[in-house]
Amino acid sequence: MAALGQDSPISDEEAVYLLHPDEEEAPPPYTRHSTEDILRTRAQLDINAEQESLRKEKTIKWRLYISHSLSTWNSRVFEFACLLFIGHLWEDTLLPVSIYALVRSASAICLAPMVGWYVDRGDRLRTVRLSIVGQRVAVLLWIGGFMFAEYMTWGQDKDKVLSLGTLFLLIPFGCVEKLCSIMNLVAIERDWVVVTAESTLCGLDVLNSQMRRIDLACKLLGPLFIALVDGYKYDLAIVLIFSMNVSSILIEYFAIADVYRRVPALRTGRPTVLDPPDGSPPEQNNSFRQPFVHFHAQIRFFFKSLHAYSQHTVFFPSLALSLLYLTVLSFSGQMIIYLLSIKGPKDIQLAFPTTSIGLLRTLSVTFEMLATWLAPAIMKRVGPTRAGLWAISWQLTFSWIAVSLNWYFQPSYISAWVLVSGVILSRVGLWSFDLCVQIIVQEGVDPTTRGSFSALEASLQNFFELLAYISTIIFPRPSDFQYPAFMSAAAVLVACILYAEYVRRTRGHLIHLSRCWDGKKDEGQRRRSQGQAIRLRELA
């Protein structure tokens, strides 16, 4: 080895020895990497980071889907099962079922704004967990109250006092379950989904479509499942609902907590603190029970929220969607009873068999699920505003064809089949319109008021659903079903007019033929405008 004082070159092995004289095995000599090797390594690191990001987003989506699936499934099953169970206690009248449904809907109308107020103010994770626990506990208490009522009335004639007391024992638990269901729906679909989509690469349209598919699948399979179990053994259905609610609560609880942990944006607070409903300082209104202290404050808060709701730029789309809940043109209780009891001239039985109604309902939900794939494709092509106009026009067309021909051929098999066919086809437009309006509301409503806005929208939806129940109470005979059906078609017409006015205000016109086949420009312009708005906020 050359002397250190001389300027002779030192090999890599000698340099390593000099730097690590005490180590038995020195590290390998330094290797000079080429530019190609560096670029290849950097590309591999980018690929690994992208794969890790995709794995993270997939985990987030599946946790969100699992929690939403369990919540929606239990809600749909209980909503249908409680009507069956009440029917077992009161087999000779529909009045108890009607009272139960009316009070449950009325509670949602009156108290949903308070729920939205809490969603906007409360911690996101605490709010969703409260909705999960509240739903499950309310169902368990309802089942316990029902079993107690059944035990008290078993083997004896039901007197009016006992029947009335039993009904009023069950109604509060049903109302709490309904309100907690609204809280979960508003918090997850109108807040968590938006924040998750903005913070990750999960597209908002993808999340919305998948959540809607979950809703429709539970709507189809939940009632069918519990109806089959109830038909086989009534006691087994009660035990099954009790077991499902007990076993799912922990899965929902920790799945949604995992989403909260993996999405940091969910842990950030709201930009501003909303004014409390009674006008007192914010620090005095941190508890959930505070909005319910004074009745006068509740009324004042409701009308204040209603005024703010009506002045919002997306008020017309939201109101149009809510109006569509004023309908009997769906495979729900009113139309099913009509199909089961159709009579022709001279009281000839034209009723549909229950198996046929079940198959038709399955076909209807299949068409509704088709909309969850069709609507996102159309929105990518022409944007949500124009796609919503196409969807509501589709529903309007087939609803009026069904009602008009049903009225013309009444009463006959032709009128019934025309009504059924028109209703099934119109559902594609309904759910496509629902997805379009959901995108418009999510993008148009400020995060600080998103919960209150959506809760008030849910309140209006329950109000119009209540009007649909009232229409069949006014016209209870199956031969008069054409009148509620006509009212439903009229509601679709009004909704179409409201949404068309929103489109005219937003775009300046309803139909622009020169650009109907070049919708990608509109969508690209909308995305560029959003990007410019985000950059301007960052600069500010």
C-alpha positions as CSV (number, residue, x, y, z in Angstrom):
1,M,0.0,0.0,0.0
2,A,1.3,3.4,-0.9
3,A,2.2,5.9,1.8
4,L,-0.5,8.2,2.9
5,G,1.5,11.4,2.5
6,Q,2.0,10.7,-1.3
7,D,-0.5,11.6,-4.0
8,S,-0.8,8.0,-5.3
9,P,-4.3,6.9,-6.1
10,I,-6.1,4.8,-3.6
11,S,-8.3,1.8,-4.7
12,D,-11.9,1.3,-3.5
13,E,-10.8,-1.6,-1.3
14,E,-8.1,0.4,0.4
15,A,-10.5,3.3,1.0
16,V,-13.0,1.0,2.6
17,Y,-10.3,-0.5,4.9
18,L,-9.1,3.0,5.9
19,L,-12.7,4.1,6.8
20,H,-13.5,0.9,8.7
21,P,-10.2,-0.5,10.1
22,D,-11.9,-2.2,13.1
23,E,-14.5,-4.2,11.2
24,E,-13.9,-7.7,10.3
25,E,-16.0,-7.5,7.2
26,A,-16.1,-4.0,5.7
27,P,-19.2,-2.9,3.7
28,P,-19.0,-3.4,-0.1
29,P,-17.1,-0.8,-2.1
30,Y,-19.0,2.3,-3.4
31,T,-20.6,1.6,-6.8
32,R,-21.1,4.4,-9.3
33,H,-24.7,4.1,-10.7
34,S,-25.6,5.1,-14.2
35,T,-28.4,7.5,-14.9
36,E,-30.4,4.7,-16.3
37,D,-30.1,2.7,-13.0
38,I,-31.2,5.8,-11.0
39,L,-34.3,6.4,-13.3
40,R,-35.2,2.7,-13.1
41,T,-35.0,2.7,-9.3
42,R,-37.0,5.9,-9.0
43,A,-39.7,4.5,-11.3
44,Q,-39.8,1.3,-9.2
45,L,-40.2,3.5,-6.1
46,D,-43.1,5.4,-7.7
47,I,-44.8,2.1,-8.7
48,N,-44.5,0.8,-5.2
49,A,-45.9,4.1,-3.8
50,E,-48.8,3.9,-6.2
51,Q,-49.5,0.3,-5.4
52,E,-49.5,1.2,-1.7
53,S,-51.8,4.1,-2.3
54,L,-54.2,1.9,-4.3
55,R,-54.2,-0.7,-1.5
56,K,-54.9,2.0,1.1
57,E,-57.8,3.4,-1.0
58,K,-59.2,-0.1,-1.6
59,T,-59.1,-0.7,2.2
60,I,-60.9,2.6,2.8
61,K,-63.6,1.9,0.3
62,W,-64.3,-1.6,1.6
63,R,-64.4,-0.5,5.2
64,L,-66.9,2.2,4.2
65,Y,-69.0,-0.2,2.1
66,I,-69.1,-2.8,4.9
67,S,-70.3,-0.3,7.5
68,H,-72.9,1.2,5.1
69,S,-74.1,-2.3,4.0
70,L,-74.7,-3.5,7.5
71,S,-76.4,-0.3,8.5
72,T,-78.7,-0.2,5.4
73,W,-79.4,-3.9,5.6
74,N,-80.5,-3.8,9.2
75,S,-82.6,-0.7,8.6
76,R,-84.4,-2.1,5.6
77,V,-85.0,-5.5,7.3
78,F,-86.4,-3.8,10.4
79,E,-88.5,-1.3,8.5
80,F,-90.3,-4.1,6.7
81,A,-90.3,-6.6,9.6
82,C,-92.0,-4.2,12.1
83,L,-95.0,-3.9,9.7
84,L,-95.2,-7.7,9.5
85,F,-95.0,-8.0,13.3
86,I,-97.6,-5.4,14.0
87,G,-99.8,-7.1,11.5
88,H,-99.5,-10.3,13.5
89,L,-100.8,-8.5,16.6
90,W,-103.6,-6.7,14.7
91,E,-104.8,-9.1,12.0
92,D,-108.2,-7.6,11.5
93,T,-107.4,-3.9,10.8
94,L,-104.8,-1.8,9.0
95,L,-105.3,1.2,11.3
96,P,-102.4,0.4,13.7
97,V,-99.9,0.0,10.9
98,S,-101.1,3.3,9.3
99,I,-100.8,5.1,12.7
100,Y,-97.3,3.7,13.2
101,A,-96.1,4.7,9.7
102,L,-97.6,8.1,9.9
103,V,-96.1,9.0,13.4
104,R,-92.7,7.6,12.3
105,S,-92.7,9.7,9.2
106,A,-93.9,12.8,11.1
107,S,-91.1,12.4,13.7
108,A,-88.6,12.5,10.8
109,I,-90.2,15.6,9.3
110,C,-90.1,17.5,12.6
111,L,-86.8,16.4,14.0
112,A,-84.5,15.8,11.0
113,P,-83.3,19.4,10.9
114,M,-82.1,19.0,14.5
115,V,-80.3,15.8,13.4
116,G,-78.6,17.7,10.6
117,W,-77.6,20.5,13.0
118,Y,-75.8,18.0,15.2
119,V,-74.1,16.4,12.2
120,D,-72.7,19.8,11.2
121,R,-71.5,20.6,14.7
122,G,-70.5,17.2,16.2
123,D,-67.3,15.2,15.8
124,R,-67.6,13.1,12.7
125,L,-66.7,9.8,14.3
126,R,-68.8,10.4,17.4
127,T,-71.8,11.3,15.3
128,V,-71.6,8.1,13.2
129,R,-71.0,5.9,16.2
130,L,-74.0,7.5,17.9
131,S,-76.2,6.7,14.9
132,I,-75.0,3.1,14.8
133,V,-75.5,2.5,18.5
134,G,-78.8,4.4,18.5
135,Q,-80.2,2.3,15.7
136,R,-79.2,-1.0,17.2
137,V,-80.4,-0.2,20.7
138,A,-83.7,1.2,19.4
139,V,-84.3,-2.0,17.4
140,L,-83.5,-4.2,20.4
141,L,-85.8,-2.3,22.6
142,W,-88.6,-2.4,20.0
143,I,-88.2,-6.2,19.8
144,G,-88.3,-6.4,23.6
145,G,-91.4,-4.3,23.7
146,F,-93.1,-6.3,21.0
147,M,-92.4,-9.6,22.8
148,F,-93.7,-8.1,26.0
149,A,-96.9,-7.0,24.2
150,E,-97.3,-10.4,22.6
151,Y,-96.9,-12.1,25.9
152,M,-99.5,-9.8,27.6
153,T,-102.0,-10.4,24.8
154,W,-101.3,-14.1,24.2
155,G,-104.4,-16.4,24.5
156,Q,-106.8,-13.6,25.2
157,D,-108.9,-11.1,23.4
158,K,-107.2,-7.8,22.8
159,D,-109.1,-4.9,24.4
160,K,-108.7,-1.4,23.0
161,V,-106.8,0.0,26.0
162,L,-104.2,-2.7,25.9
163,S,-103.8,-2.5,22.1
164,L,-103.4,1.3,22.2
165,G,-100.8,1.0,25.0
166,T,-98.9,-1.6,23.1
167,L,-98.8,0.6,20.0
168,F,-97.6,3.7,21.9
169,L,-94.9,1.5,23.5
170,L,-93.5,0.6,20.1
171,I,-93.8,3.9,18.3
172,P,-91.0,5.8,20.2
173,F,-88.5,3.1,19.5
174,G,-89.4,3.1,15.9
175,C,-89.1,6.9,15.7
176,V,-85.6,6.8,17.3
177,E,-84.5,4.1,14.8
178,K,-85.7,6.3,12.0
179,L,-83.9,9.4,13.2
180,C,-80.7,7.5,13.8
181,S,-81.0,6.1,10.3
182,I,-81.3,9.6,8.9
183,M,-78.3,10.7,10.9
184,N,-76.2,7.8,9.6
185,L,-77.3,8.4,6.0
186,V,-76.7,12.2,6.1
187,A,-73.3,11.8,7.8
188,I,-72.0,9.0,5.5
189,E,-73.4,9.8,2.1
190,R,-73.4,13.6,2.2
191,D,-70.2,14.2,4.3
192,W,-67.9,11.3,4.7
193,V,-68.1,10.2,1.0
194,V,-67.4,13.7,-0.2
195,V,-64.4,14.2,2.1
196,T,-63.0,10.7,1.3
197,A,-63.3,11.4,-2.4
198,E,-61.5,14.7,-2.1
199,S,-58.7,13.3,0.0
200,T,-58.0,10.2,-2.0
201,L,-58.1,9.0,-5.5
202,C,-61.5,7.4,-4.9
203,G,-63.8,9.1,-7.4
204,L,-66.9,10.8,-6.1
205,D,-69.1,9.3,-8.8
206,V,-67.7,5.8,-8.1
207,L,-68.4,6.0,-4.4
208,N,-71.9,7.4,-5.0
209,S,-72.8,4.7,-7.5
210,Q,-71.5,1.9,-5.3
211,M,-73.3,3.3,-2.2
212,R,-76.5,3.5,-4.2
213,R,-76.1,-0.1,-5.4
214,I,-75.8,-1.1,-1.8
215,D,-79.0,0.7,-1.0
216,L,-80.9,-0.9,-3.8
217,A,-79.5,-4.4,-3.1
218,C,-80.6,-4.1,0.6
219,K,-84.0,-2.7,-0.6
220,L,-84.5,-5.8,-2.7
221,L,-83.0,-8.6,-0.6
222,G,-83.8,-7.3,2.9
223,P,-87.6,-7.4,2.8
224,L,-87.6,-10.5,0.7
225,F,-85.4,-12.3,3.1
226,I,-87.3,-11.4,6.3
227,A,-90.6,-12.1,4.5
228,L,-89.5,-15.7,3.6
229,V,-88.3,-16.3,7.2
230,D,-91.5,-14.9,8.7
231,G,-93.5,-17.1,6.4
232,Y,-91.6,-20.1,7.5
233,K,-91.6,-19.4,11.2
234,Y,-92.7,-16.2,12.8
235,D,-90.6,-16.6,16.0
236,L,-87.5,-17.3,14.0
237,A,-87.8,-13.9,12.3
238,I,-87.9,-12.1,15.6
239,V,-84.8,-14.0,16.9
240,L,-83.0,-13.5,13.6
241,I,-83.5,-9.7,13.7
242,F,-82.4,-9.6,17.3
243,S,-79.2,-11.6,16.5
244,M,-78.3,-9.6,13.4
245,N,-78.5,-6.3,15.3
246,V,-76.4,-7.6,18.2
247,S,-73.7,-9.2,16.0
248,S,-73.3,-6.3,13.5
249,I,-72.9,-3.4,15.9
250,L,-69.2,-4.1,16.7
251,I,-68.3,-4.6,13.0
252,E,-70.0,-1.3,12.0
253,Y,-68.4,0.4,15.0
254,F,-64.8,-0.5,14.2
255,A,-65.1,-0.5,10.4
256,I,-66.1,3.2,10.4
257,A,-63.4,4.0,13.0
258,D,-60.8,2.5,10.6
259,V,-62.0,4.7,7.8
260,Y,-61.7,7.7,10.2
261,R,-58.2,6.7,11.1
262,R,-57.0,6.2,7.5
263,V,-58.5,9.5,6.1
264,P,-56.8,12.4,7.9
265,A,-59.2,15.0,6.4
266,L,-62.1,13.4,8.4
267,R,-60.4,14.4,11.6
268,T,-60.2,18.1,10.7
269,G,-62.8,20.4,12.2
270,R,-65.4,22.4,10.2
271,P,-64.2,25.7,9.0
272,T,-66.8,27.7,11.0
273,V,-69.1,27.1,14.0
274,L,-72.7,27.3,13.2
275,D,-75.1,29.4,15.2
276,P,-77.1,27.3,17.7
277,P,-80.9,27.2,17.1
278,D,-81.8,29.2,20.2
279,G,-79.4,32.0,19.6
280,S,-77.2,31.5,22.7
281,P,-73.4,31.5,22.6
282,P,-71.8,28.4,20.9
283,E,-70.0,27.3,24.0
284,Q,-73.4,26.8,25.8
285,N,-74.8,24.4,23.2
286,N,-72.2,21.7,22.8
287,S,-74.5,18.8,23.8
288,F,-76.8,16.9,21.5
289,R,-79.8,17.4,23.8
290,Q,-79.5,21.2,23.8
291,P,-81.6,21.8,20.6
292,F,-84.5,19.9,22.2
293,V,-84.7,22.1,25.4
294,H,-87.2,24.7,24.3
295,F,-90.1,24.0,21.9
296,H,-90.2,27.6,20.7
297,A,-86.5,27.4,19.9
298,Q,-87.1,24.2,17.9
299,I,-89.8,25.9,15.8
300,R,-87.7,29.0,15.2
301,F,-84.7,26.9,14.2
302,F,-86.8,24.8,11.8
303,F,-88.1,27.9,10.0
304,K,-84.7,29.5,10.0
305,S,-83.2,26.3,8.4
306,L,-86.1,26.2,6.0
307,H,-85.5,29.8,4.9
308,A,-81.8,29.1,4.4
309,Y,-82.6,26.0,2.5
310,S,-85.0,27.7,0.1
311,Q,-82.5,30.5,-0.6
312,H,-79.7,28.0,-1.6
313,T,-78.6,27.8,-5.2
314,V,-79.3,24.0,-5.4
315,F,-82.7,24.4,-3.8
316,F,-84.7,23.5,-6.9
317,P,-82.8,20.2,-7.6
318,S,-83.2,19.2,-4.0
319,L,-86.9,20.1,-3.9
320,A,-87.5,18.3,-7.2
321,L,-85.9,15.1,-5.8
322,S,-88.0,15.4,-2.6
323,L,-91.2,15.8,-4.7
324,L,-90.6,12.4,-6.3
325,Y,-91.3,10.8,-2.9
326,L,-94.9,11.8,-3.3
327,T,-95.7,8.6,-5.3
328,V,-97.6,5.4,-5.2
329,L,-96.0,4.3,-8.5
330,S,-93.5,1.9,-6.9
331,F,-93.5,-1.6,-5.7
332,S,-94.3,-0.5,-2.1
333,G,-97.3,-1.1,0.1
334,Q,-100.0,0.8,-1.7
335,M,-99.3,-0.5,-5.2
336,I,-98.8,-4.1,-4.0
337,I,-102.2,-4.0,-2.3
338,Y,-103.7,-2.6,-5.5
339,L,-102.2,-5.5,-7.6
340,L,-103.4,-8.0,-5.1
341,S,-107.0,-6.8,-5.2
342,I,-107.7,-5.7,-8.8
343,K,-111.2,-6.4,-9.9
344,G,-112.7,-6.1,-13.3
345,P,-116.3,-5.6,-14.5
346,K,-118.9,-7.5,-12.5
347,D,-116.2,-8.1,-9.7
348,I,-114.1,-10.4,-11.8
349,Q,-110.9,-11.1,-10.0
350,L,-107.9,-9.7,-11.9
351,A,-105.5,-9.8,-9.0
352,F,-101.8,-10.7,-9.5
353,P,-100.4,-13.7,-7.7
354,T,-97.9,-13.0,-4.9
355,T,-95.2,-14.8,-6.8
356,S,-95.7,-12.6,-9.9
357,I,-95.6,-9.5,-7.7
358,G,-92.3,-10.8,-6.2
359,L,-90.8,-11.4,-9.6
360,L,-92.0,-8.0,-10.9
361,R,-90.5,-6.3,-7.8
362,T,-87.2,-8.1,-8.5
363,L,-87.3,-6.9,-12.1
364,S,-88.0,-3.3,-11.0
365,V,-85.0,-3.2,-8.6
366,T,-82.8,-4.7,-11.3
367,F,-83.7,-1.8,-13.6
368,E,-83.0,0.6,-10.7
369,M,-79.6,-1.0,-10.2
370,L,-79.0,-0.6,-13.9
371,A,-79.3,3.2,-13.4
372,T,-76.3,3.1,-11.0
373,W,-74.1,2.1,-14.0
374,L,-76.0,4.1,-16.6
375,A,-76.0,7.5,-14.8
376,P,-72.3,7.7,-14.1
377,A,-71.5,7.0,-17.8
378,I,-73.9,9.7,-18.9
379,M,-72.6,12.2,-16.4
380,K,-69.0,11.7,-17.7
381,R,-70.3,12.5,-21.1
382,V,-72.5,15.5,-20.5
383,G,-72.1,16.4,-16.8
384,P,-74.5,15.9,-13.9
385,T,-76.7,19.0,-14.7
386,R,-77.7,17.9,-18.2
387,A,-77.8,14.2,-17.3
388,G,-80.3,15.1,-14.5
389,L,-82.5,16.8,-17.1
390,W,-82.5,13.7,-19.3
391,A,-83.2,11.4,-16.4
392,I,-86.2,13.4,-15.1
393,S,-87.6,13.7,-18.6
394,W,-87.3,9.9,-19.0
395,Q,-89.2,9.3,-15.7
396,L,-91.9,11.9,-16.7
397,T,-92.5,10.3,-20.1
398,F,-93.0,6.7,-18.8
399,S,-94.9,7.8,-15.7
400,W,-97.5,9.7,-17.8
401,I,-97.7,6.9,-20.4
402,A,-98.4,4.4,-17.6
403,V,-101.0,6.5,-15.8
404,S,-102.8,7.7,-19.0
405,L,-103.1,4.2,-20.5
406,N,-104.1,2.7,-17.1
407,W,-106.9,5.3,-16.9
408,Y,-108.0,4.6,-20.5
409,F,-108.1,0.8,-20.2
410,Q,-109.4,0.7,-16.6
411,P,-110.2,-1.9,-15.3
412,S,-108.6,-4.7,-17.2
413,Y,-105.5,-6.8,-17.3
414,I,-104.1,-4.5,-20.0
415,S,-104.4,-1.5,-17.7
416,A,-102.6,-3.3,-14.9
417,W,-99.8,-4.5,-17.1
418,V,-99.3,-1.1,-18.7
419,L,-99.1,0.5,-15.3
420,V,-96.5,-2.1,-14.1
421,S,-94.4,-1.8,-17.3
422,G,-94.4,2.0,-17.1
423,V,-93.5,2.0,-13.5
424,I,-90.6,-0.4,-14.0
425,L,-89.2,1.7,-16.9
426,S,-89.6,5.0,-15.1
427,R,-87.5,3.7,-12.2
428,V,-84.4,4.0,-14.4
429,G,-85.0,7.7,-14.7
430,L,-85.8,8.1,-11.0
431,W,-82.5,6.6,-9.7
432,S,-80.4,8.2,-12.5
433,F,-81.9,11.6,-11.4
434,D,-81.2,10.8,-7.8
435,L,-77.5,10.2,-8.5
436,C,-77.3,13.4,-10.6
437,V,-78.9,15.5,-7.9
438,Q,-76.7,13.9,-5.2
439,I,-73.6,15.0,-7.1
440,I,-75.0,18.5,-7.6
441,V,-75.8,18.9,-3.9
442,Q,-72.5,17.5,-2.7
443,E,-70.5,19.9,-4.9
444,G,-72.8,22.9,-4.4
445,V,-73.4,22.9,-0.6
446,D,-70.8,24.3,1.7
447,P,-69.2,21.7,4.1
448,T,-70.3,23.8,7.1
449,T,-74.0,23.4,6.2
450,R,-73.9,20.1,4.4
451,G,-75.5,18.1,7.3
452,S,-78.3,20.7,7.9
453,F,-79.1,20.9,4.2
454,S,-79.3,17.2,3.7
455,A,-81.3,16.6,6.9
456,L,-83.9,19.2,5.8
457,E,-84.0,17.5,2.4
458,A,-84.7,14.2,4.2
459,S,-87.4,16.0,6.2
460,L,-89.1,17.1,3.0
461,Q,-88.8,13.7,1.5
462,N,-90.6,12.2,4.5
463,F,-93.3,14.9,4.3
464,F,-94.1,14.1,0.7
465,E,-94.0,10.4,1.5
466,L,-96.5,11.2,4.2
467,L,-98.7,12.9,1.6
468,A,-98.6,9.7,-0.5
469,Y,-99.9,7.7,2.5
470,I,-102.7,10.3,3.0
471,S,-103.7,10.0,-0.7
472,T,-104.4,6.3,-0.3
473,I,-106.3,7.0,3.0
474,I,-108.5,9.4,1.1
475,F,-108.9,6.9,-1.8
476,P,-108.7,3.6,0.0
477,R,-110.5,1.4,-2.5
478,P,-108.4,-0.4,-5.2
479,S,-110.8,0.8,-7.8
480,D,-109.8,4.4,-6.9
481,F,-106.1,3.7,-7.2
482,Q,-106.0,5.7,-10.5
483,Y,-106.4,9.0,-8.5
484,P,-103.3,8.6,-6.3
485,A,-101.5,7.4,-9.4
486,F,-102.5,10.6,-11.2
487,M,-101.3,12.7,-8.3
488,S,-98.0,10.8,-8.4
489,A,-97.5,11.6,-12.1
490,A,-98.4,15.2,-11.4
491,A,-95.7,15.4,-8.8
492,V,-93.2,14.1,-11.4
493,L,-94.3,16.9,-13.7
494,V,-93.9,19.6,-11.1
495,A,-90.4,18.2,-10.2
496,C,-89.4,18.3,-13.9
497,I,-90.5,21.9,-14.1
498,L,-88.5,22.9,-11.0
499,Y,-85.4,21.1,-12.3
500,A,-85.8,22.6,-15.7
501,E,-85.9,26.1,-14.1
502,Y,-82.6,25.3,-12.3
503,V,-81.0,24.1,-15.5
504,R,-82.1,27.3,-17.3
505,R,-80.7,29.5,-14.5
506,T,-77.4,27.6,-14.4
507,R,-76.7,27.1,-18.1
508,G,-78.8,29.9,-19.6
509,H,-80.8,27.4,-21.8
510,L,-82.5,24.0,-21.6
511,I,-81.5,22.5,-25.0
512,H,-78.4,23.4,-26.9
513,L,-78.4,21.1,-29.9
514,S,-75.0,22.2,-31.2
515,R,-73.4,20.8,-28.1
516,C,-75.6,17.9,-27.2
517,W,-73.1,15.5,-28.8
518,D,-70.0,17.2,-27.5
519,G,-70.6,17.0,-23.8
520,K,-67.0,16.3,-23.0
521,K,-66.3,20.0,-23.4
522,D,-68.8,20.9,-20.8
523,E,-67.4,18.3,-18.4
524,G,-63.8,19.3,-19.1
525,Q,-64.7,23.0,-18.6
526,R,-66.5,22.2,-15.3
527,R,-63.4,20.3,-14.1
528,R,-61.0,23.1,-15.2
529,S,-63.2,25.7,-13.4
530,Q,-63.1,23.6,-10.2
531,G,-59.3,23.3,-10.5
532,Q,-59.0,27.1,-11.0
533,A,-61.2,27.7,-7.9
534,I,-59.1,25.4,-5.8
535,R,-55.9,27.2,-6.9
536,L,-57.4,30.6,-6.2
537,R,-58.3,29.5,-2.7
538,E,-54.8,28.2,-2.1
539,L,-53.3,31.5,-3.3
540,A,-55.7,33.4,-1.1
